[in-house]
Structure formats: structure tokens, C-alpha cells
Amino acid sequence: MPIRPAHKADLLLLVVTLLAAISWMFSKEAVLAMPPLLFMSLRFLLASLLLACVAHRQLRRLSRQQLMRSMRVGLVFGTAMSFWITGLAVGNHVGEGAFLTSLGVVLIPVIARIFFAEAVPGSTWLALPVAAGGLALLSLEQGLHLEVGQLCFVAAATIFALYFNLNTRAANTIATESADGERIEHPRIPAMALTTVVLAVVGLVTGILSAFNEAWKPVFTSMPPTLVMWIVLSATIGTALRFLVQTYAQSLSLHSHGVVIMVLEPMWTALIAAAWFGESMTGTQLAGCALIFASLLVNRWRAVRTLLKSLIAPKHRQNR
């Protein structure tokens, strides 16, 4: 029995959450040994180069409009990743950072409303105060203020929400209206070509920021083999493979349970970080992360309920 596109997208996004969680570890190891923005530039440029070797035919077929749309997605994503890697470099807790970054999931429909005039589900308005409560508990850990790393993660989450909207729209055929009411159709951008361009732009954005703010000479003068390994793993598994699978999954369906499944990323990250770095959380941190996770589920409760019904119904019929 063939798998429906929406279900296939969900399965692929589950793989994405695992790849993303592992990528947090690779990145944290790398930024402990080199400037964070330089690492991001090398990581994304290498990843885009690898994908370009496979996607060169798709890239040559891109129209000017498709190329510009892809670059716009990359610019937004590059800005978000700059905040994210800065938060990872200066932050003290990978697991906590993952939950803060996941706030972007709650903000996706809000950003869609602001920029694309899409309706906001009622569940989002219920989820926002729950997420705010979780954020407040995490800030209480530091005495009623957010650390620089936490602020960077929150900023990244907000921009990630815009990126997710733009990326989904770029990966699917959409129609818009011009000022005079004329219907304009924007063809979908092939997943591999879109991912390649986006990653290349992220590499350029972070590289330019690094050139003005970070010292490169010490890194290239003596780069240990372990650092090269983290860069390569981040570029291949954590970037090229991860975002190619994510973009392809988003291209399969505009409406799936994908956003619900993406909430698993902070849980995988916290569990892997506990094993990898020996991290642990205080009671306040656990409560804050639990509230943020709850807000993610509330935000997509209708999809969660549909997903649960689809999983339970076949078993119920078998038992009968």
C-alpha cells in the first residue's frame, strides 16, 4: 500500500529531528575550538558545495525569479543561524537552548499572519502564554533576566519561524495577487536546488559577519584533525542531509503533521546532550522546558489529535 505524501512528509521530518539533534552536538564541539560564525560559514559553504555537485542540473534550470526567492530564504535563514550559533557559543546549556529555539514552532502561524495574512489558529493564542511561562521559568534561573545566550536563542527562534514559512512557500507552487488584482503563479523550486542556494547564502552571510568580527589566522594556522572532523560531520550529516530531507518533506505537502513532529527536536537534543556532555537540569529548568514543550503541543493540538486518531484507529479496528 503506497504511503500518502503527507504521511511520507511526517516520517521524513521525524528523521530530520534526529539529524538536527545530533547536529547540535557537532556544532557545540566545533565552537569550543573555533570562532562560531567562521564555523557556520565553513559548514554551510561545504554543505552547499556537496549538494551543488548533485543539483547542478536543477540549478541551471532555475529562473531569475526562483533564484531570487531562494536567496531571500537563505538571507533570512542566515540571519537566524547567526543568532543561533552565537547563542550556542556563549550559552551554558545545550538542552535548554534547544527548547528556547523550539519556540519558533509556536511563532510560525503568528509570522504567517503578519507577513502573509494567513489565519492564526485559536490554539496558537492558547500556546503563547504557556510558552511565555516556560520562558519566564528559564529566566528565573538567572535571577529574573535572560542571559545573552538565551536572548540569542529566542531571536533565532523568531527568525526561524519566518524562514519556515518562506521555505514552505518556496518549495510549493503558490499564487499571489498583484496590486491591480492580477493572479500571479509562482512555480515551486526543486527541493535540491532550493536547499543548495539557501545553504550557500547562509555560508556567505555568516562568512561576511565573521570577517568583520572574528580572527581567522589562529584557526587556519593550527587546525587539529578533530576540528576538521566536526566541521565535516556538521556539513554532511547536520546540514546537507538534514536540510535536503527537510525541504523535500516540506515540498510533499503544505498541510501535514510536520510542525508537530518538529517539536521532538528539543527532546532528542536534551537527551543526547545529557549523554554526550553530561548535562543535567535543575527543577526550575525542567519546569520551564516542560511548559515550552506543552505550548508546542497546544499550538498544534488539532494536528496532534488527528495524528493520535490515525495511529489508534487501525489498532481499534484490528481488536474488533
C-alpha positions as CSV (number, residue, x, y, z in Angstrom):
1,M,0.0,0.0,0.0
2,P,1.6,3.3,-1.1
3,I,2.3,5.9,1.6
4,R,0.4,9.1,1.3
5,P,2.5,12.2,0.6
6,A,1.6,13.8,3.9
7,H,2.5,10.7,5.9
8,K,5.7,10.4,4.0
9,A,6.5,14.0,4.9
10,D,5.9,13.2,8.5
11,L,8.2,10.3,8.5
12,L,10.9,12.3,6.8
13,L,10.6,15.1,9.3
14,L,11.0,12.6,12.1
15,V,14.3,11.8,10.6
16,V,15.1,15.5,10.4
17,T,14.5,16.0,14.1
18,L,17.1,13.3,14.9
19,L,19.6,14.7,12.5
20,A,19.0,18.2,13.9
21,A,19.6,16.9,17.5
22,I,22.8,15.2,16.5
23,S,23.9,18.4,14.7
24,W,23.7,20.4,18.0
25,M,26.4,18.1,19.4
26,F,28.7,18.5,16.3
27,S,28.3,22.3,16.4
28,K,28.9,22.6,20.1
29,E,32.1,20.6,19.8
30,A,33.3,22.8,16.9
31,V,32.6,26.2,18.6
32,L,34.5,25.1,21.6
33,A,37.6,25.2,19.3
34,M,37.0,27.9,16.8
35,P,35.0,31.2,16.2
36,P,31.3,30.3,15.8
37,L,30.5,32.4,12.7
38,L,33.5,31.1,10.9
39,F,32.5,27.6,11.7
40,M,29.0,28.2,10.3
41,S,30.4,29.7,7.1
42,L,32.7,26.7,6.5
43,R,29.9,24.3,7.5
44,F,27.3,25.7,5.1
45,L,29.6,26.5,2.2
46,L,30.9,23.0,2.3
47,A,27.4,21.6,2.5
48,S,26.2,23.7,-0.4
49,L,29.2,22.7,-2.5
50,L,28.4,19.0,-1.9
51,L,24.8,19.5,-2.9
52,A,25.7,21.5,-5.9
53,C,27.7,18.6,-7.3
54,V,24.4,16.6,-7.4
55,A,21.9,19.5,-8.0
56,H,23.8,21.2,-10.9
57,R,21.1,20.4,-13.5
58,Q,18.3,21.8,-11.3
59,L,20.4,24.8,-10.5
60,R,20.9,25.6,-14.2
61,R,17.2,25.4,-14.8
62,L,16.3,27.9,-12.1
63,S,14.7,31.1,-13.4
64,R,15.8,34.5,-12.2
65,Q,12.7,34.7,-10.0
66,Q,13.3,31.3,-8.5
67,L,16.9,32.2,-7.8
68,M,15.9,35.5,-6.1
69,R,13.2,33.7,-4.0
70,S,15.8,31.1,-2.9
71,M,18.3,33.8,-2.0
72,R,15.7,35.6,0.1
73,V,15.0,32.4,2.1
74,G,18.8,32.0,2.5
75,L,19.2,35.5,3.8
76,V,16.6,35.1,6.4
77,F,17.9,31.7,7.4
78,G,21.5,33.0,7.6
79,T,20.4,35.7,10.0
80,A,18.6,33.2,12.2
81,M,21.7,30.8,12.1
82,S,24.0,33.7,13.1
83,F,21.9,34.3,16.3
84,W,21.6,30.5,16.9
85,I,25.4,29.8,16.7
86,T,26.2,32.8,18.9
87,G,23.7,31.5,21.5
88,L,25.3,28.1,21.3
89,A,28.8,29.5,21.7
90,V,28.1,31.7,24.7
91,G,25.4,29.6,26.3
92,N,25.9,27.2,29.1
93,H,23.3,24.5,28.4
94,V,22.6,22.9,25.0
95,G,19.3,21.2,26.1
96,E,17.9,24.5,27.4
97,G,18.9,26.2,24.1
98,A,17.1,23.6,22.1
99,F,13.8,24.2,24.0
100,L,14.2,28.0,23.6
101,T,14.9,27.6,19.9
102,S,11.8,25.4,19.6
103,L,9.7,28.5,20.4
104,G,9.9,29.2,16.7
105,V,7.3,26.4,16.1
106,V,4.7,28.4,18.2
107,L,5.6,31.5,16.3
108,I,5.2,30.0,12.8
109,P,1.5,30.8,12.4
110,V,1.9,34.2,14.0
111,I,4.6,35.1,11.5
112,A,2.4,33.7,8.7
113,R,-0.4,36.1,9.8
114,I,1.9,39.1,10.0
115,F,3.6,38.6,6.6
116,F,1.2,36.5,4.6
117,A,-2.2,37.4,6.1
118,E,-2.9,33.8,7.0
119,A,-5.4,33.0,9.7
120,V,-4.0,32.1,13.1
121,P,-5.5,29.0,14.8
122,G,-7.1,29.6,18.2
123,S,-4.7,27.1,19.7
124,T,-1.8,29.4,19.0
125,W,-3.2,32.1,21.2
126,L,-3.5,29.5,24.0
127,A,0.0,28.2,23.4
128,L,1.7,31.6,23.5
129,P,1.1,32.3,27.3
130,V,2.1,28.8,28.1
131,A,5.4,29.3,26.2
132,A,5.9,32.7,27.9
133,G,5.5,30.9,31.2
134,G,8.2,28.5,30.3
135,L,10.5,31.3,29.1
136,A,9.9,33.1,32.4
137,L,10.9,30.0,34.4
138,L,14.1,29.7,32.5
139,S,14.9,33.3,33.1
140,L,14.1,32.9,36.8
141,E,17.1,30.5,36.9
142,Q,19.3,33.6,36.3
143,G,17.5,36.0,38.7
144,L,14.7,37.5,36.6
145,H,16.8,38.2,33.5
146,L,17.8,36.4,30.3
147,E,21.4,35.7,29.5
148,V,22.9,36.7,26.2
149,G,22.9,33.1,25.0
150,Q,19.2,32.8,25.9
151,L,18.3,36.0,24.1
152,C,20.2,34.8,21.0
153,F,18.2,31.6,21.0
154,V,14.9,33.5,21.3
155,A,15.9,35.9,18.5
156,A,16.9,32.9,16.4
157,A,13.5,31.2,17.1
158,T,11.6,34.2,15.9
159,I,13.6,34.4,12.6
160,F,13.4,30.6,12.2
161,A,9.6,31.0,12.1
162,L,9.8,33.4,9.2
163,Y,12.3,31.0,7.5
164,F,10.0,28.0,7.8
165,N,7.1,30.0,6.2
166,L,9.3,31.2,3.4
167,N,10.9,27.8,2.8
168,T,7.5,26.1,2.6
169,R,6.1,28.6,0.2
170,A,9.3,28.4,-2.0
171,A,9.1,24.6,-2.1
172,N,5.5,24.6,-3.3
173,T,3.6,26.3,-6.1
174,I,1.7,29.3,-4.7
175,A,-0.4,32.1,-6.2
176,T,-0.5,35.7,-5.2
177,E,-2.4,38.8,-6.4
178,S,-0.7,41.9,-7.7
179,A,-1.8,45.4,-6.7
180,D,-4.2,45.6,-9.7
181,G,-5.8,42.2,-8.7
182,E,-4.0,40.1,-11.3
183,R,-3.3,36.5,-10.2
184,I,0.4,35.6,-10.3
185,E,1.5,32.0,-10.0
186,H,4.9,31.3,-8.5
187,P,6.2,27.8,-9.5
188,R,7.7,25.6,-6.9
189,I,11.5,25.5,-6.6
190,P,13.0,22.0,-6.8
191,A,14.0,20.9,-3.3
192,M,17.7,20.1,-4.0
193,A,18.3,23.4,-5.9
194,L,16.4,25.4,-3.2
195,T,18.4,23.8,-0.4
196,T,21.7,24.3,-2.3
197,V,21.1,28.0,-2.8
198,V,19.8,28.6,0.7
199,L,22.9,26.9,2.3
200,A,25.3,28.8,0.1
201,V,23.7,32.2,1.1
202,V,23.9,31.2,4.8
203,G,27.6,30.4,4.3
204,L,28.1,33.8,2.7
205,V,26.2,35.8,5.3
206,T,27.9,34.1,8.3
207,G,31.3,34.4,6.4
208,I,30.9,38.2,5.9
209,L,29.9,38.7,9.6
210,S,32.8,36.5,10.7
211,A,35.3,38.5,8.6
212,F,34.4,41.7,10.4
213,N,34.2,40.2,13.9
214,E,36.4,37.2,14.3
215,A,40.1,36.3,13.9
216,W,40.7,33.6,11.2
217,K,44.5,33.2,11.3
218,P,44.8,31.2,14.5
219,V,42.2,28.7,13.2
220,F,43.9,28.0,9.8
221,T,47.4,28.1,11.3
222,S,46.8,25.1,13.5
223,M,43.6,23.2,12.8
224,P,43.5,19.8,14.7
225,P,42.1,16.8,12.9
226,T,39.2,16.5,15.4
227,L,38.0,20.1,14.5
228,V,38.1,19.1,10.8
229,M,36.0,16.1,11.7
230,W,33.4,18.2,13.5
231,I,33.2,20.6,10.5
232,V,32.8,17.8,8.0
233,L,30.2,15.9,10.1
234,S,28.3,19.2,10.6
235,A,28.4,19.9,6.9
236,T,27.4,16.5,5.6
237,I,25.0,15.0,8.2
238,G,23.9,18.0,10.2
239,T,23.5,20.4,7.2
240,A,23.4,18.9,3.7
241,L,21.5,15.8,4.5
242,R,19.3,17.3,7.2
243,F,18.0,20.4,5.2
244,L,17.7,18.5,1.9
245,V,15.4,15.9,3.7
246,Q,13.5,18.8,5.4
247,T,13.0,20.8,2.2
248,Y,11.9,17.7,0.3
249,A,9.5,16.7,3.1
250,Q,8.0,20.3,3.0
251,S,7.6,20.0,-0.7
252,L,5.4,16.9,-0.4
253,S,2.5,18.7,1.4
254,L,1.6,22.2,2.6
255,H,-0.5,20.6,5.4
256,S,0.9,17.8,7.3
257,H,1.7,17.0,10.9
258,G,5.2,18.1,10.3
259,V,5.3,21.0,12.7
260,V,4.1,18.7,15.4
261,I,6.8,16.2,14.7
262,M,9.4,19.0,14.7
263,V,8.7,19.6,18.4
264,L,10.6,16.4,19.1
265,E,13.9,18.0,18.3
266,P,14.5,19.7,21.7
267,M,13.7,16.4,23.5
268,W,16.2,14.5,21.3
269,T,18.7,17.2,21.8
270,A,18.3,17.3,25.6
271,L,18.6,13.5,25.9
272,I,21.7,13.3,23.6
273,A,23.3,16.3,25.3
274,A,22.8,14.6,28.7
275,A,24.7,11.5,27.4
276,W,27.2,13.5,25.3
277,F,28.2,16.4,27.6
278,G,26.8,15.0,30.9
279,E,24.3,17.9,31.2
280,S,21.5,18.0,33.8
281,M,18.7,20.4,34.6
282,T,17.5,22.0,37.8
283,G,13.9,21.6,38.8
284,T,13.1,25.2,37.5
285,Q,14.8,24.5,34.2
286,L,12.9,21.2,33.8
287,A,9.6,23.0,34.6
288,G,10.4,25.8,32.0
289,C,11.3,23.3,29.3
290,A,8.2,21.2,30.1
291,L,6.0,24.3,29.7
292,I,7.6,25.2,26.4
293,F,7.1,21.6,25.2
294,A,3.5,21.8,26.3
295,S,3.0,25.0,24.4
296,L,4.2,23.3,21.2
297,L,1.6,20.5,21.7
298,V,-1.2,23.0,22.4
299,N,-0.2,25.1,19.4
300,R,-0.8,22.1,17.1
301,W,-3.4,20.3,19.2
302,R,-5.7,19.7,16.2
303,A,-2.9,18.0,14.3
304,V,-1.8,16.1,17.4
305,R,-5.4,14.8,17.9
306,T,-5.6,13.8,14.2
307,L,-2.3,12.1,14.4
308,L,-3.3,10.1,17.5
309,K,-6.6,9.1,15.9
310,S,-4.8,7.9,12.8
311,L,-2.5,5.8,15.0
312,I,-5.2,4.4,17.3
313,A,-7.9,3.8,14.8
314,P,-6.2,0.9,12.9
315,K,-5.5,-0.9,16.2
316,H,-9.1,-0.4,17.3
317,R,-10.3,-2.0,14.1
318,Q,-7.9,-4.9,14.5
319,N,-9.1,-5.5,18.0
320,R,-12.7,-5.7,16.8
